[in-house]
Amino acid sequence: MSQNPTPPVELMVCVKCRSAVELVESEVRPGAQLLEAISGEQVPEHVTVTGVECLSNCTRGCSVALRGGAGRWTYVYGNFTPQDAALVLDGAQKYQQTEDGLVPWRERSDHFRKNCIARIPPMETSNV
């Protein structure tokens, strides 16, 4: 990983995720519970946490996305639970410490290795 300072990153947490369970209207969705749990933890420096309405990944549990500035890949991960706040923040910190958003495979947690939903190239990519 790079020792150079990197720009801030955004951790987006889907607050509409239901983890494929039926809820009564008054129940707090698991995605919103995950966001609340993350907000109660020590968020890594240069990581901004944002709740978003929908990441369109309803069948894969609670979902999050990580994105950074220019030249960084964006990732969408799923199958989290409200109890995974520390795991999500660890992944966000590892992502933040990279220049391009590509966390080396061996440095990713098992959950992040197995539950990547999408990897989106930087807007500046000239590879087609």
Protein Blocks (a to p, Z undefined) as FASTA:
>chain_A
ZZbdcddddddddfkbgohpacdfklccfklmmmmmmmmpccdehiacdddfbgoimkno
jaddddddehiacdddehiafklmmmmmmmmmmmmmpmnopacfklpcfklmmmcfbdcd
dfklcbZZ
